[in-house]
Amino acid sequence: MEPKSRREKLNRSSFKATLNALLGMSYTHFPLIMPGVYPLVAPLIMFRLKRRGFSNCRVEVSGTGLIVSADR
């Protein structure tokens, strides 16, 4: 078993990871794993993918962040 503080750190979302996912992430290879991203930004990621011409977009919330899938 891992120490409790390490487990809490692995499951924690961060503002920096969320901001990087919204502004600096390139959506070229899927599935895309975004650790530490808040689940509330999933609709924004979907909107961004749709505006860029992707179809069959899906964002799943996992224990460590988000998993993004899409097709061109």
PQR file with spaces between the fields and no chain letter, atoms N, CA, C, O and H, PARSE charges and radii, in Angstrom:
ATOM       1  N    MET     1       0.838   -1.193    0.000 -0.4000 1.5000
ATOM       2  CA   MET     1       0.000    0.000    0.000 -0.0000 2.0000
ATOM       3  C    MET     1       0.875    1.245    0.000  0.5500 1.7000
ATOM       4  O    MET     1       1.937    1.291    0.621 -0.5500 1.4000
ATOM       5  N    GLU     2       0.400    2.233   -0.705 -0.4000 1.5000
ATOM       6  CA   GLU     2       1.090    3.510   -0.737 -0.0000 2.0000
ATOM       7  C    GLU     2       0.666    4.348    0.466  0.5500 1.7000
ATOM       8  O    GLU     2      -0.430    4.166    0.997 -0.5500 1.4000
ATOM       9  H    GLU     2      -0.463    2.196   -1.209  0.4000 1.0000
ATOM      10  N    PRO     3       1.511    5.245    0.887 -0.5600 1.5000
ATOM      11  CA   PRO     3       1.106    6.155    1.957  0.2800 2.0000
ATOM      12  C    PRO     3      -0.107    6.988    1.530  0.5500 1.7000
ATOM      13  O    PRO     3      -0.294    7.263    0.344 -0.5500 1.4000
ATOM      14  N    LYS     4      -0.910    7.379    2.489 -0.4000 1.5000
ATOM      15  CA   LYS     4      -2.139    8.105    2.186 -0.0000 2.0000
ATOM      16  C    LYS     4      -1.871    9.407    1.438  0.5500 1.7000
ATOM      17  O    LYS     4      -2.614    9.752    0.519 -0.5500 1.4000
ATOM      18  H    LYS     4      -0.758    7.156    3.452  0.4000 1.0000
ATOM      19  N    SER     5      -0.837   10.125    1.812 -0.4000 1.5000
ATOM      20  CA   SER     5      -0.558   11.400    1.151 -0.0000 2.0000
ATOM      21  C    SER     5      -0.223   11.204   -0.325  0.5500 1.7000
ATOM      22  O    SER     5      -0.599   12.034   -1.153 -0.5500 1.4000
ATOM      23  H    SER     5      -0.233    9.845    2.559  0.4000 1.0000
ATOM      24  N    ARG     6       0.468   10.136   -0.665 -0.4000 1.5000
ATOM      25  CA   ARG     6       0.806    9.864   -2.072 -0.0000 2.0000
ATOM      26  C    ARG     6      -0.450    9.528   -2.868  0.5500 1.7000
ATOM      27  O    ARG     6      -0.598    9.981   -4.003 -0.5500 1.4000
ATOM      28  H    ARG     6       0.773    9.462    0.008  0.4000 1.0000
ATOM      29  N    ARG     7      -1.357    8.740   -2.289 -0.4000 1.5000
ATOM      30  CA   ARG     7      -2.603    8.406   -2.973 -0.0000 2.0000
ATOM      31  C    ARG     7      -3.442    9.651   -3.200  0.5500 1.7000
ATOM      32  O    ARG     7      -4.018    9.822   -4.275 -0.5500 1.4000
ATOM      33  H    ARG     7      -1.237    8.372   -1.367  0.4000 1.0000
ATOM      34  N    GLU     8      -3.517   10.523   -2.203 -0.4000 1.5000
ATOM      35  CA   GLU     8      -4.280   11.755   -2.362 -0.0000 2.0000
ATOM      36  C    GLU     8      -3.671   12.637   -3.440  0.5500 1.7000
ATOM      37  O    GLU     8      -4.398   13.285   -4.193 -0.5500 1.4000
ATOM      38  H    GLU     8      -3.050   10.384   -1.330  0.4000 1.0000
ATOM      39  N    LYS     9      -2.352   12.671   -3.522 -0.4000 1.5000
ATOM      40  CA   LYS     9      -1.676   13.485   -4.521 -0.0000 2.0000
ATOM      41  C    LYS     9      -1.939   12.963   -5.929  0.5500 1.7000
ATOM      42  O    LYS     9      -2.069   13.756   -6.861 -0.5500 1.4000
ATOM      43  H    LYS     9      -1.762   12.145   -2.910  0.4000 1.0000
ATOM      44  N    LEU    10      -2.020   11.642   -6.103 -0.4000 1.5000
ATOM      45  CA   LEU    10      -2.276   11.060   -7.413 -0.0000 2.0000
ATOM      46  C    LEU    10      -3.687   11.358   -7.891  0.5500 1.7000
ATOM      47  O    LEU    10      -3.897   11.506   -9.095 -0.5500 1.4000
ATOM      48  H    LEU    10      -1.914   10.997   -5.346  0.4000 1.0000
ATOM      49  N    ASN    11      -4.654   11.449   -7.003 -0.4000 1.5000
ATOM      50  CA   ASN    11      -6.046   11.654   -7.370 -0.0000 2.0000
ATOM      51  C    ASN    11      -6.449   13.119   -7.405  0.5500 1.7000
ATOM      52  O    ASN    11      -7.608   13.422   -7.687 -0.5500 1.4000
ATOM      53  H    ASN    11      -4.483   11.328   -6.025  0.4000 1.0000
ATOM      54  N    ARG    12      -5.545   14.022   -7.132 -0.4000 1.5000
ATOM      55  CA   ARG    12      -5.869   15.431   -7.047 -0.0000 2.0000
ATOM      56  C    ARG    12      -5.758   16.101   -8.416  0.5500 1.7000
ATOM      57  O    ARG    12      -4.805   15.866   -9.158 -0.5500 1.4000
ATOM      58  H    ARG    12      -4.603   13.775   -6.903  0.4000 1.0000
ATOM      59  N    SER    13      -6.731   16.927   -8.733 -0.4000 1.5000
ATOM      60  CA   SER    13      -6.690   17.721   -9.955 -0.0000 2.0000
ATOM      61  C    SER    13      -5.935   19.007   -9.676  0.5500 1.7000
ATOM      62  O    SER    13      -5.903   19.492   -8.545 -0.5500 1.4000
ATOM      63  H    SER    13      -7.505   17.118   -8.130  0.4000 1.0000
ATOM      64  N    SER    14      -5.328   19.551  -10.719 -0.4000 1.5000
ATOM      65  CA   SER    14      -4.566   20.778  -10.522 -0.0000 2.0000
ATOM      66  C    SER    14      -4.976   21.836  -11.546  0.5500 1.7000
ATOM      67  O    SER    14      -5.362   21.526  -12.673 -0.5500 1.4000
ATOM      68  H    SER    14      -5.353   19.157  -11.638  0.4000 1.0000
ATOM      69  N    PHE    15      -4.881   23.074  -11.122 -0.4000 1.5000
ATOM      70  CA   PHE    15      -5.217   24.187  -11.995 -0.0000 2.0000
ATOM      71  C    PHE    15      -4.239   24.280  -13.160  0.5500 1.7000
ATOM      72  O    PHE    15      -4.642   24.586  -14.283 -0.5500 1.4000
ATOM      73  H    PHE    15      -4.567   23.326  -10.207  0.4000 1.0000
ATOM      74  N    LYS    16      -2.973   24.021  -12.909 -0.4000 1.5000
ATOM      75  CA   LYS    16      -1.949   24.100  -13.957 -0.0000 2.0000
ATOM      76  C    LYS    16      -2.204   23.070  -15.057  0.5500 1.7000
ATOM      77  O    LYS    16      -2.087   23.386  -16.241 -0.5500 1.4000
ATOM      78  H    LYS    16      -2.646   23.773  -11.997  0.4000 1.0000
ATOM      79  N    ALA    17      -2.549   21.850  -14.675 -0.4000 1.5000
ATOM      80  CA   ALA    17      -2.840   20.807  -15.668 -0.0000 2.0000
ATOM      81  C    ALA    17      -4.083   21.159  -16.472  0.5500 1.7000
ATOM      82  O    ALA    17      -4.132   20.911  -17.677 -0.5500 1.4000
ATOM      83  H    ALA    17      -2.643   21.593  -13.713  0.4000 1.0000
ATOM      84  N    THR    18      -5.082   21.731  -15.823 -0.4000 1.5000
ATOM      85  CA   THR    18      -6.312   22.121  -16.503 -0.0000 2.0000
ATOM      86  C    THR    18      -6.047   23.245  -17.493  0.5500 1.7000
ATOM      87  O    THR    18      -6.530   23.203  -18.625 -0.5500 1.4000
ATOM      88  H    THR    18      -5.043   21.932  -14.845  0.4000 1.0000
ATOM      89  N    LEU    19      -5.295   24.232  -17.083 -0.4000 1.5000
ATOM      90  CA   LEU    19      -4.970   25.342  -17.971 -0.0000 2.0000
ATOM      91  C    LEU    19      -4.152   24.875  -19.170  0.5500 1.7000
ATOM      92  O    LEU    19      -4.374   25.339  -20.289 -0.5500 1.4000
ATOM      93  H    LEU    19      -4.903   24.266  -16.164  0.4000 1.0000
ATOM      94  N    ASN    20      -3.217   23.972  -18.950 -0.4000 1.5000
ATOM      95  CA   ASN    20      -2.425   23.412  -20.038 -0.0000 2.0000
ATOM      96  C    ASN    20      -3.302   22.625  -21.006  0.5500 1.7000
ATOM      97  O    ASN    20      -3.077   22.671  -22.215 -0.5500 1.4000
ATOM      98  H    ASN    20      -3.036   23.596  -18.042  0.4000 1.0000
ATOM      99  N    ALA    21      -4.292   21.907  -20.495 -0.4000 1.5000
ATOM     100  CA   ALA    21      -5.188   21.133  -21.354 -0.0000 2.0000
ATOM     101  C    ALA    21      -6.031   22.044  -22.233  0.5500 1.7000
ATOM     102  O    ALA    21      -6.319   21.704  -23.381 -0.5500 1.4000
ATOM     103  H    ALA    21      -4.474   21.869  -19.513  0.4000 1.0000
ATOM     104  N    LEU    22      -6.425   23.189  -21.709 -0.4000 1.5000
ATOM     105  CA   LEU    22      -7.262   24.102  -22.478 -0.0000 2.0000
ATOM     106  C    LEU    22      -6.479   24.941  -23.468  0.5500 1.7000
ATOM     107  O    LEU    22      -6.960   25.201  -24.571 -0.5500 1.4000
ATOM     108  H    LEU    22      -6.191   23.465  -20.777  0.4000 1.0000
ATOM     109  N    LEU    23      -5.275   25.372  -23.095 -0.4000 1.5000
ATOM     110  CA   LEU    23      -4.546   26.323  -23.935 -0.0000 2.0000
ATOM     111  C    LEU    23      -3.382   25.733  -24.707  0.5500 1.7000
ATOM     112  O    LEU    23      -3.129   26.141  -25.840 -0.5500 1.4000
ATOM     113  H    LEU    23      -4.884   25.161  -22.199  0.4000 1.0000
ATOM     114  N    GLY    24      -2.668   24.782  -24.122 -0.4000 1.5000
ATOM     115  CA   GLY    24      -1.432   24.356  -24.737 -0.0000 2.0000
ATOM     116  C    GLY    24      -1.411   22.960  -25.314  0.5500 1.7000
ATOM     117  O    GLY    24      -0.401   22.554  -25.889 -0.5500 1.4000
ATOM     118  H    GLY    24      -2.873   24.450  -23.201  0.4000 1.0000
ATOM     119  N    MET    25      -2.477   22.221  -25.182 -0.4000 1.5000
ATOM     120  CA   MET    25      -2.481   20.829  -25.618 -0.0000 2.0000
ATOM     121  C    MET    25      -2.796   20.741  -27.111  0.5500 1.7000
ATOM     122  O    MET    25      -3.698   21.417  -27.604 -0.5500 1.4000
ATOM     123  H    MET    25      -3.297   22.550  -24.715  0.4000 1.0000
ATOM     124  N    SER    26      -2.048   19.907  -27.818 -0.4000 1.5000
ATOM     125  CA   SER    26      -2.360   19.675  -29.222 -0.0000 2.0000
ATOM     126  C    SER    26      -3.209   18.413  -29.307  0.5500 1.7000
ATOM     127  O    SER    26      -2.881   17.382  -28.719 -0.5500 1.4000
ATOM     128  H    SER    26      -1.315   19.357  -27.417  0.4000 1.0000
ATOM     129  N    TYR    27      -4.287   18.513  -30.038 -0.4000 1.5000
ATOM     130  CA   TYR    27      -5.218   17.398  -30.181 -0.0000 2.0000
ATOM     131  C    TYR    27      -4.929   16.678  -31.496  0.5500 1.7000
ATOM     132  O    TYR    27      -5.671   16.826  -32.467 -0.5500 1.4000
ATOM     133  H    TYR    27      -4.554   19.350  -30.516  0.4000 1.0000
ATOM     134  N    THR    28      -3.850   15.899  -31.524 -0.4000 1.5000
ATOM     135  CA   THR    28      -3.486   15.213  -32.762 -0.0000 2.0000
ATOM     136  C    THR    28      -3.532   13.697  -32.642  0.5500 1.7000
ATOM     137  O    THR    28      -3.889   13.019  -33.605 -0.5500 1.4000
ATOM     138  H    THR    28      -3.247   15.778  -30.736  0.4000 1.0000
ATOM     139  N    HIS    29      -3.186   13.159  -31.507 -0.4000 1.5000
ATOM     140  CA   HIS    29      -3.161   11.712  -31.322 -0.0000 2.0000
ATOM     141  C    HIS    29      -4.197   11.317  -30.283  0.5500 1.7000
ATOM     142  O    HIS    29      -4.253   11.895  -29.198 -0.5500 1.4000
ATOM     143  H    HIS    29      -2.895   13.710  -30.725  0.4000 1.0000
ATOM     144  N    PHE    30      -5.008   10.338  -30.617 -0.4000 1.5000
ATOM     145  CA   PHE    30      -6.050    9.882  -29.696 -0.0000 2.0000
ATOM     146  C    PHE    30      -5.921    8.389  -29.475  0.5500 1.7000
ATOM     147  O    PHE    30      -5.462    7.691  -30.380 -0.5500 1.4000
ATOM     148  H    PHE    30      -4.962    9.868  -31.499  0.4000 1.0000
ATOM     149  N    PRO    31      -6.298    7.865  -28.330 -0.5600 1.5000
ATOM     150  CA   PRO    31      -6.855    8.535  -27.159  0.2800 2.0000
ATOM     151  C    PRO    31      -5.794    9.369  -26.455  0.5500 1.7000
ATOM     152  O    PRO    31      -4.621    9.001  -26.404 -0.5500 1.4000
ATOM     153  N    LEU    32      -6.224   10.474  -25.926 -0.4000 1.5000
ATOM     154  CA   LEU    32      -5.365   11.432  -25.252 -0.0000 2.0000
ATOM     155  C    LEU    32      -5.671   11.372  -23.759  0.5500 1.7000
ATOM     156  O    LEU    32      -6.820   11.549  -23.356 -0.5500 1.4000
ATOM     157  H    LEU    32      -7.178   10.773  -25.967  0.4000 1.0000
ATOM     158  N    ILE    33      -4.666   11.127  -22.946 -0.4000 1.5000
ATOM     159  CA   ILE    33      -4.834   11.042  -21.507 -0.0000 2.0000
ATOM     160  C    ILE    33      -4.350   12.350  -20.898  0.5500 1.7000
ATOM     161  O    ILE    33      -3.218   12.776  -21.124 -0.5500 1.4000
ATOM     162  H    ILE    33      -3.733   10.984  -23.273  0.4000 1.0000
ATOM     163  N    MET    34      -5.230   12.983  -20.118 -0.4000 1.5000
ATOM     164  CA   MET    34      -4.918   14.266  -19.481 -0.0000 2.0000
ATOM     165  C    MET    34      -4.978   14.096  -17.971  0.5500 1.7000
ATOM     166  O    MET    34      -6.039   14.278  -17.374 -0.5500 1.4000
ATOM     167  H    MET    34      -6.150   12.637  -19.934  0.4000 1.0000
ATOM     168  N    PRO    35      -3.857   13.751  -17.341 -0.5600 1.5000
ATOM     169  CA   PRO    35      -3.887   13.560  -15.887  0.2800 2.0000
ATOM     170  C    PRO    35      -3.987   14.885  -15.144  0.5500 1.7000
ATOM     171  O    PRO    35      -3.386   15.882  -15.545 -0.5500 1.4000
ATOM     172  N    GLY    36      -4.746   14.884  -14.063 -0.4000 1.5000
ATOM     173  CA   GLY    36      -4.850   16.052  -13.211 -0.0000 2.0000
ATOM     174  C    GLY    36      -5.769   17.147  -13.701  0.5500 1.7000
ATOM     175  O    GLY    36      -5.769   18.242  -13.138 -0.5500 1.4000
ATOM     176  H    GLY    36      -5.234   14.074  -13.737  0.4000 1.0000
ATOM     177  N    VAL    37      -6.561   16.883  -14.744 -0.4000 1.5000
ATOM     178  CA   VAL    37      -7.451   17.900  -15.295 -0.0000 2.0000
ATOM     179  C    VAL    37      -8.817   17.794  -14.617  0.5500 1.7000
ATOM     180  O    VAL    37      -9.337   16.696  -14.424 -0.5500 1.4000
ATOM     181  H    VAL    37      -6.561   15.994  -15.202  0.4000 1.0000
ATOM     182  N    TYR    38      -9.389   18.938  -14.260 -0.4000 1.5000
ATOM     183  CA   TYR    38     -10.693   18.965  -13.616 -0.0000 2.0000
ATOM     184  C    TYR    38     -11.782   18.440  -14.558  0.5500 1.7000
ATOM     185  O    TYR    38     -11.774   18.774  -15.743 -0.5500 1.4000
ATOM     186  H    TYR    38      -8.966   19.830  -14.417  0.4000 1.0000
ATOM     187  N    PRO    39     -12.710   17.634  -14.063 -0.5600 1.5000
ATOM     188  CA   PRO    39     -13.792   17.112  -14.909  0.2800 2.0000
ATOM     189  C    PRO    39     -14.730   18.192  -15.445  0.5500 1.7000
ATOM     190  O    PRO    39     -15.410   17.968  -16.446 -0.5500 1.4000
ATOM     191  N    LEU    40     -14.780   19.352  -14.801 -0.4000 1.5000
ATOM     192  CA   LEU    40     -15.675   20.416  -15.257 -0.0000 2.0000
ATOM     193  C    LEU    40     -15.290   21.011  -16.603  0.5500 1.7000
ATOM     194  O    LEU    40     -16.116   21.669  -17.235 -0.5500 1.4000
ATOM     195  H    LEU    40     -14.228   19.534  -13.988  0.4000 1.0000
ATOM     196  N    VAL    41     -14.079   20.802  -17.053 -0.4000 1.5000
ATOM     197  CA   VAL    41     -13.661   21.362  -18.343 -0.0000 2.0000
ATOM     198  C    VAL    41     -13.929   20.412  -19.505  0.5500 1.7000
ATOM     199  O    VAL    41     -13.598   20.737  -20.645 -0.5500 1.4000
ATOM     200  H    VAL    41     -13.407   20.268  -16.539  0.4000 1.0000
ATOM     201  N    ALA    42     -14.514   19.257  -19.249 -0.4000 1.5000
ATOM     202  CA   ALA    42     -14.820   18.302  -20.325 -0.0000 2.0000
ATOM     203  C    ALA    42     -15.699   18.925  -21.415  0.5500 1.7000
ATOM     204  O    ALA    42     -15.406   18.726  -22.595 -0.5500 1.4000
ATOM     205  H    ALA    42     -14.783   18.993  -18.323  0.4000 1.0000
ATOM     206  N    PRO    43     -16.767   19.672  -21.077 -0.5600 1.5000
ATOM     207  CA   PRO    43     -17.552   20.304  -22.150  0.2800 2.0000
ATOM     208  C    PRO    43     -16.752   21.305  -22.975  0.5500 1.7000
ATOM     209  O    PRO    43     -16.983   21.428  -24.178 -0.5500 1.4000
ATOM     210  N    LEU    44     -15.825   22.016  -22.363 -0.4000 1.5000
ATOM     211  CA   LEU    44     -14.993   22.955  -23.114 -0.0000 2.0000
ATOM     212  C    LEU    44     -14.065   22.230  -24.082  0.5500 1.7000
ATOM     213  O    LEU    44     -13.840   22.697  -25.199 -0.5500 1.4000
ATOM     214  H    LEU    44     -15.637   21.917  -21.386  0.4000 1.0000
ATOM     215  N    ILE    45     -13.535   21.105  -23.659 -0.4000 1.5000
ATOM     216  CA   ILE    45     -12.678   20.303  -24.542 -0.0000 2.0000
ATOM     217  C    ILE    45     -13.496   19.768  -25.709  0.5500 1.7000
ATOM     218  O    ILE    45     -13.032   19.771  -26.850 -0.5500 1.4000
ATOM     219  H    ILE    45     -13.718   20.726  -22.752  0.4000 1.0000
ATOM     220  N    MET    46     -14.725   19.304  -25.422 -0.4000 1.5000
ATOM     221  CA   MET    46     -15.607   18.812  -26.492 -0.0000 2.0000
ATOM     222  C    MET    46     -15.914   19.935  -27.490  0.5500 1.7000
ATOM     223  O    MET    46     -15.874   19.716  -28.701 -0.5500 1.4000
ATOM     224  H    MET    46     -15.101   19.302  -24.496  0.4000 1.0000
ATOM     225  N    PHE    47     -16.216   21.118  -26.991 -0.4000 1.5000
ATOM     226  CA   PHE    47     -16.505   22.265  -27.852 -0.0000 2.0000
ATOM     227  C    PHE    47     -15.310   22.573  -28.747  0.5500 1.7000
ATOM     228  O    PHE    47     -15.465   22.822  -29.942 -0.5500 1.4000
ATOM     229  H    PHE    47     -16.249   21.295  -26.008  0.4000 1.0000
ATOM     230  N    ARG    48     -14.138   22.555  -28.168 -0.4000 1.5000
ATOM     231  CA   ARG    48     -12.922   22.854  -28.933 -0.0000 2.0000
ATOM     232  C    ARG    48     -12.668   21.810  -30.024  0.5500 1.7000
ATOM     233  O    ARG    48     -12.278   22.159  -31.139 -0.5500 1.4000
ATOM     234  H    ARG    48     -14.012   22.353  -27.197  0.4000 1.0000
ATOM     235  N    LEU    49     -12.885   20.544  -29.708 -0.4000 1.5000
ATOM     236  CA   LEU    49     -12.712   19.482  -30.699 -0.0000 2.0000
ATOM     237  C    LEU    49     -13.714   19.627  -31.838  0.5500 1.7000
ATOM     238  O    LEU    49     -13.349   19.484  -33.005 -0.5500 1.4000
ATOM     239  H    LEU    49     -13.202   20.260  -28.803  0.4000 1.0000
ATOM     240  N    LYS    50     -14.964   19.909  -31.513 -0.4000 1.5000
ATOM     241  CA   LYS    50     -15.992   20.071  -32.546 -0.0000 2.0000
ATOM     242  C    LYS    50     -15.671   21.258  -33.455  0.5500 1.7000
ATOM     243  O    LYS    50     -15.872   21.179  -34.667 -0.5500 1.4000
ATOM     244  H    LYS    50     -15.261   20.025  -30.565  0.4000 1.0000
ATOM     245  N    ARG    51     -15.175   22.351  -32.884 -0.4000 1.5000
ATOM     246  CA   ARG    51     -14.822   23.524  -33.689 -0.0000 2.0000
ATOM     247  C    ARG    51     -13.656   23.241  -34.627  0.5500 1.7000
ATOM     248  O    ARG    51     -13.538   23.865  -35.681 -0.5500 1.4000
ATOM     249  H    ARG    51     -15.011   22.416  -31.900  0.4000 1.0000
ATOM     250  N    ARG    52     -12.796   22.301  -34.247 -0.4000 1.5000
ATOM     251  CA   ARG    52     -11.651   21.944  -35.091 -0.0000 2.0000
ATOM     252  C    ARG    52     -11.987   20.865  -36.113  0.5500 1.7000
ATOM     253  O    ARG    52     -11.107   20.440  -36.861 -0.5500 1.4000
ATOM     254  H    ARG    52     -12.892   21.793  -33.390  0.4000 1.0000
ATOM     255  N    GLY    53     -13.239   20.412  -36.162 -0.4000 1.5000
ATOM     256  CA   GLY    53     -13.672   19.479  -37.191 -0.0000 2.0000
ATOM     257  C    GLY    53     -13.617   18.017  -36.816  0.5500 1.7000
ATOM     258  O    GLY    53     -13.718   17.163  -37.697 -0.5500 1.4000
ATOM     259  H    GLY    53     -13.954   20.757  -35.554  0.4000 1.0000
ATOM     260  N    PHE    54     -13.464   17.698  -35.564 -0.4000 1.5000
ATOM     261  CA   PHE    54     -13.453   16.306  -35.137 -0.0000 2.0000
ATOM     262  C    PHE    54     -14.878   15.803  -34.962  0.5500 1.7000
ATOM     263  O    PHE    54     -15.787   16.577  -34.663 -0.5500 1.4000
ATOM     264  H    PHE    54     -13.381   18.392  -34.848  0.4000 1.0000
ATOM     265  N    SER    55     -15.064   14.508  -35.147 -0.4000 1.5000
ATOM     266  CA   SER    55     -16.364   13.890  -34.915 -0.0000 2.0000
ATOM     267  C    SER    55     -16.180   12.714  -33.971  0.5500 1.7000
ATOM     268  O    SER    55     -15.056   12.328  -33.653 -0.5500 1.4000
ATOM     269  H    SER    55     -14.326   13.879  -35.390  0.4000 1.0000
ATOM     270  N    ASN    56     -17.288   12.154  -33.531 -0.4000 1.5000
ATOM     271  CA   ASN    56     -17.270   11.027  -32.601 -0.0000 2.0000
ATOM     272  C    ASN    56     -16.411   11.351  -31.376  0.5500 1.7000
ATOM     273  O    ASN    56     -15.617   10.526  -30.924 -0.5500 1.4000
ATOM     274  H    ASN    56     -18.201   12.468  -33.789  0.4000 1.0000
ATOM     275  N    CYS    57     -16.583   12.559  -30.853 -0.4000 1.5000
ATOM     276  CA   CYS    57     -15.798   13.028  -29.710 -0.0000 2.0000
ATOM     277  C    CYS    57     -16.362   12.455  -28.413  0.5500 1.7000
ATOM     278  O    CYS    57     -17.575   12.345  -28.234 -0.5500 1.4000
ATOM     279  H    CYS    57     -17.228   13.229  -31.220  0.4000 1.0000
ATOM     280  N    ARG    58     -15.454   12.097  -27.524 -0.4000 1.5000
ATOM     281  CA   ARG    58     -15.852   11.562  -26.229 -0.0000 2.0000
ATOM     282  C    ARG    58     -14.800   11.944  -25.205  0.5500 1.7000
ATOM     283  O    ARG    58     -13.602   11.821  -25.458 -0.5500 1.4000
ATOM     284  H    ARG    58     -14.469   12.187  -27.670  0.4000 1.0000
ATOM     285  N    VAL    59     -15.253   12.410  -24.048 -0.4000 1.5000
ATOM     286  CA   VAL    59     -14.365   12.717  -22.931 -0.0000 2.0000
ATOM     287  C    VAL    59     -14.854   11.914  -21.739  0.5500 1.7000
ATOM     288  O    VAL    59     -15.987   12.089  -21.289 -0.5500 1.4000
ATOM     289  H    VAL    59     -16.227   12.510  -23.843  0.4000 1.0000
ATOM     290  N    GLU    60     -14.010   11.039  -21.229 -0.4000 1.5000
ATOM     291  CA   GLU    60     -14.362   10.198  -20.088 -0.0000 2.0000
ATOM     292  C    GLU    60     -13.562   10.647  -18.875  0.5500 1.7000
ATOM     293  O    GLU    60     -12.382   10.984  -18.979 -0.5500 1.4000
ATOM     294  H    GLU    60     -13.090   10.897  -21.594  0.4000 1.0000
ATOM     295  N    VAL    61     -14.218   10.645  -17.736 -0.4000 1.5000
ATOM     296  CA   VAL    61     -13.564   11.004  -16.482 -0.0000 2.0000
ATOM     297  C    VAL    61     -13.015    9.731  -15.854  0.5500 1.7000
ATOM     298  O    VAL    61     -13.751    8.769  -15.636 -0.5500 1.4000
ATOM     299  H    VAL    61     -15.176   10.372  -17.651  0.4000 1.0000
ATOM     300  N    SER    62     -11.723    9.730  -15.565 -0.4000 1.5000
ATOM     301  CA   SER    62     -11.096    8.585  -14.894 -0.0000 2.0000
ATOM     302  C    SER    62     -10.665    9.031  -13.504  0.5500 1.7000
ATOM     303  O    SER    62     -10.874   10.183  -13.123 -0.5500 1.4000
ATOM     304  H    SER    62     -11.125   10.511  -15.742  0.4000 1.0000
ATOM     305  N    GLY    63     -10.078    8.141  -12.767 -0.4000 1.5000
ATOM     306  CA   GLY    63      -9.640    8.465  -11.421 -0.0000 2.0000
ATOM     307  C    GLY    63      -8.516    9.476  -11.374  0.5500 1.7000
ATOM     308  O    GLY    63      -8.353   10.169  -10.369 -0.5500 1.4000
ATOM     309  H    GLY    63      -9.908    7.205  -13.076  0.4000 1.0000
ATOM     310  N    THR    64      -7.739    9.579  -12.433 -0.4000 1.5000
ATOM     311  CA   THR    64      -6.593   10.490  -12.421 -0.0000 2.0000
ATOM     312  C    THR    64      -6.773   11.716  -13.301  0.5500 1.7000
ATOM     313  O    THR    64      -5.942   12.623  -13.246 -0.5500 1.4000
ATOM     314  H    THR    64      -7.871    9.017  -13.250  0.4000 1.0000
ATOM     315  N    GLY    65      -7.816   11.781  -14.105 -0.4000 1.5000
ATOM     316  CA   GLY    65      -8.013   12.936  -14.980 -0.0000 2.0000
ATOM     317  C    GLY    65      -9.039   12.652  -16.041  0.5500 1.7000
ATOM     318  O    GLY    65     -10.103   12.103  -15.755 -0.5500 1.4000
ATOM     319  H    GLY    65      -8.491   11.045  -14.150  0.4000 1.0000
ATOM     320  N    LEU    66      -8.725   13.027  -17.288 -0.4000 1.5000
ATOM     321  CA   LEU    66      -9.644   12.849  -18.401 -0.0000 2.0000
ATOM     322  C    LEU    66      -9.011   12.011  -19.501  0.5500 1.7000
ATOM     323  O    LEU    66      -7.797   12.038  -19.701 -0.5500 1.4000
ATOM     324  H    LEU    66      -7.861   13.474  -17.521  0.4000 1.0000
ATOM     325  N    ILE    67      -9.852   11.268  -20.208 -0.4000 1.5000
ATOM     326  CA   ILE    67      -9.418   10.512  -21.387 -0.0000 2.0000
ATOM     327  C    ILE    67     -10.254   11.017  -22.558  0.5500 1.7000
ATOM     328  O    ILE    67     -11.482   10.935  -22.538 -0.5500 1.4000
ATOM     329  H    ILE    67     -10.839   11.246  -20.045  0.4000 1.0000
ATOM     330  N    VAL    68      -9.580   11.539  -23.573 -0.4000 1.5000
ATOM     331  CA   VAL    68     -10.252   12.176  -24.706 -0.0000 2.0000
ATOM     332  C    VAL    68     -10.082   11.295  -25.944  0.5500 1.7000
ATOM     333  O    VAL    68      -8.979   10.842  -26.249 -0.5500 1.4000
ATOM     334  H    VAL    68      -8.582   11.606  -23.589  0.4000 1.0000
ATOM     335  N    SER    69     -11.196   11.058  -26.657 -0.4000 1.5000
ATOM     336  CA   SER    69     -11.181   10.294  -27.906 -0.0000 2.0000
ATOM     337  C    SER    69     -11.927   11.080  -28.960  0.5500 1.7000
ATOM     338  O    SER    69     -12.915   11.748  -28.655 -0.5500 1.4000
ATOM     339  H    SER    69     -12.092   11.427  -26.410  0.4000 1.0000
ATOM     340  N    ALA    70     -11.460   11.009  -30.214 -0.4000 1.5000
ATOM     341  CA   ALA    70     -12.121   11.702  -31.320 -0.0000 2.0000
ATOM     342  C    ALA    70     -11.634   11.126  -32.647  0.5500 1.7000
ATOM     343  O    ALA    70     -10.583   10.488  -32.711 -0.5500 1.4000
ATOM     344  H    ALA    70     -10.657   10.466  -30.462  0.4000 1.0000
ATOM     345  N    ASP    71     -12.406   11.358  -33.695 -0.4000 1.5000
ATOM     346  CA   ASP    71     -12.054   10.943  -35.054 -0.0000 2.0000
ATOM     347  C    ASP    71     -12.062   12.168  -35.960  0.5500 1.7000
ATOM     348  O    ASP    71     -12.768   13.141  -35.695 -0.5500 1.4000
ATOM     349  H    ASP    71     -13.260   11.876  -33.643  0.4000 1.0000
ATOM     350  N    ARG    72     -11.286   12.114  -37.014 -0.4000 1.5000
ATOM     351  CA   ARG    72     -11.265   13.178  -38.017 -0.0000 2.0000
ATOM     352  C    ARG    72     -12.192   12.813  -39.120  0.5500 1.7000
ATOM     353  O    ARG    72     -12.336   13.569  -40.081 -0.5500 1.4000
ATOM     354  H    ARG    72     -10.713   11.324  -37.229  0.4000 1.0000
